[in-house]
Amino acid sequence: MKNTINRFSSLSLRNNTILSNRVVVPPMASETADSNGYATNETITHYSRLSEAGAGLVFVEYSFVHSSGKSEANQLGINHDDQINNLCLIAEKIHKSGAIAGIQLTHSGGKTETCFTDGSLHSPSGVIVPVKDKKLEKPNEMSLSDIKNWKEWFLRAVDRAVRANFDMVELHAAHGYGLNQWLSPITNKRNDQYGGSIQKNSQLLLEIVNQIRSLYPNLLLSVRMPGQDFIEGGLTISDCILIAQLLQEAGVDIINISSGIGGWKRPRTRLGEGYLVEEASIIQGQISIPVIGVGGIETGAYIDHLLNNQKVSLTAVGRAILKDPSAWSKNQLRSIHYA
């Protein structure tokens, strides 16, 4: 039993970085930024509170890399250098808890409204992005010049994250947002170098990953991507295995498996904890880098079950930690470990 992996097990990553345990606080929108995307005192306090959970890795919520990619009124941004100081304070709060600090970078693409983007709305093919609760506006198809801009915006955002002392950046390619729209055949109908096959649909994401890895060889890099789209004609589990393998080859350190086009959701037929772990486990079996399992995970016993059976390498606990980080830590992590 001494080789058993459980929630208390450490995990070594790039550059001799060690996660103290296998629990992750996933990126969760707090809507605490100001109208320009700047972190507020409320934002800083929020992450100080989340860090009380004792997780080995804490992600800061999805942060837009350019104003054209904003999707909520008070969404956090990482699109101006002036935002770095307050982002640095967030990273400091996370580090004080002993956790690794990550931040998720996003561009909404066509999954937003022009009221948030000063009239701009672009996506791979000008296809309306399906969402569960409303019909969005039709976006404009992106040109090669637009694609070049996206790559530059993401790279500048990565630079700001590094300057704010984050250890890890995560590219958000799930939940129907911009990079997910490039991956999915539902929203990517192109027939150029950026569309027409899963490899070509992945090209923009891979180019961003390759540029990040070239400029920041020691930076920890995660990609949040679907295990499948859960919509007919969308990404399949086979497609997502291939994407994950391509990302591993490009130098990604962690794959964070969630849902895809249509947004974050629980499949109707799946009950209980870990309702997206099925896909994460399949993908973990096909790659050697760590995979994060998500989906209503709440208890330490369930986390240990997943890890001991090698379903995934890391587990994300969202709503249960958000409700009361200190209580979750006391009941599921620290008190048991140190008793």
C-alpha positions as CSV (number, residue, x, y, z in Angstrom):
1,M,0.0,0.0,0.0
2,K,3.0,2.3,0.4
3,N,2.9,3.1,-3.4
4,T,-0.8,4.0,-3.3
5,I,-1.5,7.4,-4.9
6,N,-4.1,9.4,-3.0
7,R,-5.2,13.0,-2.4
8,F,-2.2,13.7,-0.2
9,S,0.4,12.5,-2.7
10,S,2.8,15.1,-4.2
11,L,3.3,15.5,-7.9
12,S,6.5,16.7,-9.7
13,L,6.1,19.0,-12.7
14,R,8.4,21.0,-15.0
15,N,11.3,23.0,-13.5
16,N,11.4,21.0,-10.3
17,T,7.9,22.4,-9.3
18,I,6.1,20.1,-6.9
19,L,2.4,20.1,-6.2
20,S,1.9,19.4,-2.5
21,N,-1.2,17.3,-3.1
22,R,-3.5,16.1,-5.9
23,V,-6.3,18.7,-5.2
24,V,-6.9,21.5,-7.7
25,V,-9.2,24.6,-7.3
26,P,-10.4,25.0,-10.8
27,P,-11.0,28.4,-12.5
28,M,-14.4,29.7,-11.5
29,A,-15.8,33.1,-12.5
30,S,-16.3,35.4,-9.5
31,E,-17.6,38.5,-11.3
32,T,-15.6,40.6,-8.8
33,A,-13.5,42.6,-11.3
34,D,-14.4,46.2,-12.2
35,S,-16.0,47.1,-15.5
36,N,-12.5,47.3,-17.2
37,G,-11.4,43.9,-16.0
38,Y,-9.1,45.1,-13.2
39,A,-8.9,42.9,-10.1
40,T,-10.5,44.6,-7.1
41,N,-10.0,44.2,-3.3
42,E,-12.9,41.8,-3.5
43,T,-11.1,39.7,-6.1
44,I,-8.0,39.5,-4.0
45,T,-9.9,38.6,-0.9
46,H,-11.8,36.0,-2.9
47,Y,-8.6,34.1,-3.8
48,S,-7.2,34.5,-0.4
49,R,-10.3,32.7,0.8
50,L,-10.1,30.0,-1.8
51,S,-6.5,29.3,-0.9
52,E,-7.7,28.2,2.6
53,A,-8.8,24.9,1.0
54,G,-5.2,23.7,1.1
55,A,-5.2,22.6,-2.6
56,G,-1.8,22.0,-4.2
57,L,-2.8,24.1,-7.3
58,V,-5.2,27.1,-7.4
59,F,-6.4,28.5,-10.7
60,V,-7.5,32.1,-11.1
61,E,-10.7,32.4,-13.1
62,Y,-10.9,32.9,-16.9
63,S,-9.3,36.2,-17.8
64,F,-9.8,37.8,-21.2
65,V,-6.7,38.5,-23.3
66,H,-8.3,41.3,-25.3
67,S,-11.4,43.5,-25.0
68,S,-12.9,41.8,-28.0
69,G,-12.9,38.5,-26.1
70,K,-14.7,39.7,-23.0
71,S,-17.9,37.7,-22.1
72,E,-19.2,39.2,-18.8
73,A,-19.6,42.7,-17.4
74,N,-17.2,42.1,-14.5
75,Q,-15.0,39.5,-15.9
76,L,-11.3,39.6,-14.9
77,G,-9.0,40.8,-17.6
78,I,-5.3,40.3,-18.4
79,N,-5.2,42.6,-21.4
80,H,-3.4,45.7,-20.0
81,D,0.0,46.0,-18.2
82,D,-1.7,48.2,-15.6
83,Q,-3.6,45.0,-14.4
84,I,-0.3,43.3,-13.4
85,N,0.1,44.8,-9.9
86,N,-3.3,43.5,-8.6
87,L,-2.8,40.2,-10.3
88,C,0.5,39.9,-8.5
89,L,-1.3,40.4,-5.2
90,I,-3.6,37.5,-6.1
91,A,-0.6,35.3,-6.9
92,E,1.0,36.3,-3.6
93,K,-2.1,35.2,-1.7
94,I,-2.1,31.8,-3.4
95,H,1.6,31.3,-2.8
96,K,1.3,32.1,0.9
97,S,-1.0,29.1,1.2
98,G,1.7,26.8,-0.2
99,A,-0.1,26.3,-3.5
100,I,1.1,26.7,-7.0
101,A,-0.7,29.7,-8.7
102,G,-2.2,29.3,-12.1
103,I,-4.3,31.7,-14.2
104,Q,-6.7,30.8,-17.1
105,L,-6.5,32.8,-20.3
106,T,-9.4,33.1,-22.7
107,H,-10.9,34.8,-25.7
108,S,-14.6,34.3,-26.0
109,G,-14.7,34.3,-29.8
110,G,-18.3,34.2,-30.8
111,K,-19.6,33.1,-27.4
112,T,-20.3,36.6,-26.1
113,E,-22.4,39.7,-26.8
114,T,-21.3,42.9,-28.6
115,C,-22.3,44.9,-25.6
116,F,-19.3,43.4,-23.8
117,T,-16.8,43.8,-26.7
118,D,-17.5,47.3,-28.1
119,G,-19.2,45.8,-31.1
120,S,-16.6,43.2,-32.1
121,L,-17.7,39.6,-32.6
122,H,-15.5,37.1,-34.4
123,S,-15.2,33.3,-34.6
124,P,-13.5,30.8,-36.9
125,S,-16.3,30.5,-39.5
126,G,-19.0,33.0,-38.6
127,V,-21.2,30.3,-37.1
128,I,-23.5,31.1,-34.3
129,V,-22.2,29.4,-31.2
130,P,-24.8,27.2,-29.6
131,V,-25.5,27.8,-25.9
132,K,-28.1,26.3,-23.7
133,D,-30.0,29.4,-22.5
134,K,-30.1,31.9,-25.4
135,K,-29.4,32.5,-29.1
136,L,-26.3,34.5,-29.6
137,E,-25.5,37.0,-32.4
138,K,-23.9,35.8,-35.6
139,P,-20.1,36.5,-35.5
140,N,-17.9,37.5,-38.3
141,E,-15.5,34.9,-39.8
142,M,-11.9,35.6,-38.8
143,S,-9.3,36.5,-41.4
144,L,-5.6,35.5,-41.3
145,S,-4.9,38.9,-39.9
146,D,-7.4,38.3,-37.1
147,I,-5.7,35.0,-36.3
148,K,-2.4,36.7,-36.1
149,N,-3.9,39.2,-33.6
150,W,-5.2,36.4,-31.4
151,K,-1.8,34.8,-31.2
152,E,-0.2,38.1,-30.2
153,W,-2.9,38.8,-27.6
154,F,-2.5,35.4,-26.0
155,L,1.3,35.8,-25.9
156,R,1.1,39.3,-24.4
157,A,-1.3,37.9,-21.7
158,V,1.2,35.1,-20.9
159,D,3.9,37.7,-20.5
160,R,1.7,39.6,-18.0
161,A,1.0,36.4,-16.1
162,V,4.7,35.7,-15.8
163,R,5.4,39.2,-14.7
164,A,2.6,38.8,-12.1
165,N,4.5,35.8,-10.7
166,F,2.0,33.1,-11.7
167,D,3.7,29.7,-12.0
168,M,1.2,28.3,-14.6
169,V,-1.0,29.6,-17.4
170,E,-4.0,27.6,-18.7
171,L,-5.4,28.1,-22.2
172,H,-9.2,27.9,-22.1
173,A,-10.2,25.7,-25.0
174,A,-13.4,24.3,-23.5
175,H,-17.0,25.4,-22.6
176,G,-17.6,26.7,-26.1
177,Y,-15.3,29.7,-25.8
178,G,-12.9,30.9,-28.6
179,L,-10.3,28.2,-28.8
180,N,-12.9,25.5,-28.3
181,Q,-14.7,27.0,-31.4
182,W,-11.5,26.4,-33.4
183,L,-11.3,22.8,-32.2
184,S,-14.9,21.8,-32.8
185,P,-16.3,20.9,-36.3
186,I,-19.6,22.5,-35.2
187,T,-18.1,26.0,-35.2
188,N,-15.0,25.5,-37.4
189,K,-16.1,25.1,-41.1
190,R,-12.9,26.4,-42.6
191,N,-11.0,24.7,-45.4
192,D,-7.6,26.4,-45.0
193,Q,-4.6,25.6,-42.8
194,Y,-6.8,26.2,-39.8
195,G,-9.7,23.9,-40.5
196,G,-11.0,20.9,-42.3
197,S,-9.6,18.1,-40.0
198,I,-8.9,17.7,-36.4
199,Q,-5.2,18.4,-36.9
200,K,-6.0,21.6,-38.8
201,N,-8.7,22.6,-36.3
202,S,-6.0,22.3,-33.6
203,Q,-3.5,24.4,-35.5
204,L,-4.1,27.8,-33.9
205,L,-4.0,26.3,-30.4
206,L,-0.8,24.4,-31.2
207,E,0.8,27.5,-32.7
208,I,0.0,29.4,-29.4
209,V,1.4,26.5,-27.3
210,N,4.5,26.3,-29.4
211,Q,5.2,30.1,-29.1
212,I,4.6,30.0,-25.4
213,R,6.9,27.0,-25.0
214,S,9.6,28.7,-27.1
215,L,9.5,32.0,-25.2
216,Y,8.9,30.6,-21.7
217,P,10.6,27.1,-21.6
218,N,10.1,26.7,-17.8
219,L,6.6,28.0,-17.5
220,L,4.0,25.5,-16.5
221,L,1.4,25.2,-19.2
222,S,-2.1,23.7,-19.0
223,V,-4.9,23.4,-21.5
224,R,-8.5,23.0,-20.6
225,M,-10.3,21.2,-23.4
226,P,-13.3,19.0,-23.8
227,G,-13.5,15.3,-23.5
228,Q,-16.2,15.5,-26.2
229,D,-18.7,18.2,-27.2
230,F,-21.8,16.3,-26.1
231,I,-23.5,17.7,-29.3
232,E,-24.1,15.7,-32.5
233,G,-21.5,16.6,-35.1
234,G,-19.1,17.9,-32.5
235,L,-15.9,16.7,-31.1
236,T,-15.8,12.9,-30.2
237,I,-13.7,11.3,-27.5
238,S,-11.4,10.0,-30.3
239,D,-10.9,13.5,-31.6
240,C,-10.1,14.7,-28.1
241,I,-7.6,11.9,-27.6
242,L,-5.8,13.1,-30.7
243,I,-5.9,16.7,-29.6
244,A,-4.5,15.8,-26.2
245,Q,-1.7,13.8,-27.8
246,L,-0.8,16.7,-30.1
247,L,-0.7,19.0,-27.1
248,Q,1.5,16.7,-25.1
249,E,3.9,16.6,-28.1
250,A,3.9,20.4,-28.2
251,G,5.1,20.6,-24.6
252,V,1.9,21.1,-22.5
253,D,2.3,20.0,-18.9
254,I,-1.3,19.3,-17.8
255,I,-4.5,18.6,-19.7
256,N,-7.7,19.7,-17.9
257,I,-10.7,17.8,-19.2
258,S,-14.1,19.5,-19.1
259,S,-17.1,20.0,-21.4
260,G,-17.2,21.6,-24.8
261,I,-19.5,23.4,-27.2
262,G,-22.8,24.1,-25.5
263,G,-21.0,25.2,-22.3
264,W,-20.2,23.8,-19.0
265,K,-22.9,21.2,-18.1
266,R,-23.7,17.9,-16.5
267,P,-24.7,15.2,-19.0
268,R,-28.3,14.1,-18.2
269,T,-27.5,10.5,-17.8
270,R,-24.6,11.0,-15.3
271,L,-25.3,11.3,-11.6
272,G,-23.1,11.8,-8.6
273,E,-19.5,12.9,-8.3
274,G,-17.1,13.0,-11.3
275,Y,-19.6,13.3,-14.1
276,L,-16.8,14.3,-16.6
277,V,-14.2,11.9,-15.3
278,E,-15.1,9.2,-17.8
279,E,-13.6,11.1,-20.7
280,A,-10.7,12.3,-18.6
281,S,-9.8,8.8,-17.6
282,I,-9.9,7.6,-21.2
283,I,-7.6,10.4,-22.2
284,Q,-5.3,9.8,-19.2
285,G,-4.8,6.3,-20.5
286,Q,-3.6,7.6,-23.9
287,I,-1.1,10.2,-22.7
288,S,1.7,10.4,-20.1
289,I,1.2,13.9,-18.8
290,P,-1.2,14.5,-15.9
291,V,-4.9,14.9,-16.6
292,I,-7.2,16.8,-14.3
293,G,-10.6,15.1,-13.6
294,V,-13.6,17.4,-13.0
295,G,-17.4,17.4,-12.5
296,G,-19.0,17.7,-9.1
297,I,-16.2,16.2,-7.2
298,E,-16.7,16.8,-3.5
299,T,-15.2,14.2,-1.2
300,G,-11.7,13.0,-0.3
301,A,-12.8,9.4,-0.5
302,Y,-13.9,9.8,-4.1
303,I,-10.7,11.6,-5.0
304,D,-8.7,8.7,-3.5
305,H,-10.7,6.2,-5.5
306,L,-9.9,8.0,-8.7
307,L,-6.2,8.3,-8.0
308,N,-5.7,4.9,-6.6
309,N,-7.3,3.4,-9.7
310,Q,-5.2,5.6,-11.9
311,K,-8.3,7.2,-13.5
312,V,-6.7,10.7,-13.5
313,S,-3.6,12.3,-11.9
314,L,-5.3,15.4,-10.4
315,T,-8.8,16.2,-9.2
316,A,-10.6,19.6,-9.4
317,V,-13.0,20.5,-6.6
318,G,-15.0,23.5,-7.5
319,R,-18.4,24.2,-5.9
320,A,-17.7,22.3,-2.7
321,I,-14.6,24.4,-2.0
322,L,-16.2,27.6,-3.2
323,K,-19.0,27.1,-0.6
324,D,-16.6,27.0,2.4
325,P,-12.9,26.5,1.6
326,S,-11.8,26.1,5.3
327,A,-14.5,23.6,6.1
328,W,-13.7,21.6,3.1
329,S,-10.0,21.5,4.0
330,K,-10.8,20.5,7.6
331,N,-13.2,17.8,6.6
332,Q,-11.5,16.3,3.5
333,L,-7.9,17.2,3.6
334,R,-5.8,18.6,6.5
335,S,-7.4,17.2,9.6
336,I,-7.4,13.6,8.2
337,H,-3.8,13.9,6.8
338,Y,-2.3,15.3,10.0
339,A,-4.3,13.5,12.6
